[in-house]
Amino acid sequence: MEDAAGNGTLEQFLKDNPDVTIEAEPARAPFTYGLNERVVLLSGEEGFVIGRAEHAEAMDSYFLRYVTAEGSLVESWWSENAILSLEEAKNAVRVPASQTT
């Protein structure tokens, strides 16, 4: 069975390959951070969420626009575990670098 473009359909592929299964993921919780939400990187730099990505085998990622400590405007992807909400950042305990080694 082929589609209008002459390609095999997914249904036919699955029929011809019974050992291949495709299972839908159950519904998941929404993203932790919203678009345009102001967030703080663990390094202390503040920025805004301008994009988000969901992954099947990794944690969610967020595309952030922020100003670095050196003053440069940057847009970059960050994993969710590298980001804090403003409220989380206010309550975070800061450990001086001299005490982390």
Secondary structure, 3 states (H helix, E strand, C coil): CECCCCCECHHHHHHHCCCCCCCCCCCCCCCCCCCCCEEEECCCCEEEEEEEECCCCCCCEEEEEEECCCCCEEEEEEEHHHEEEHHHHHHCCCCCHHHCC
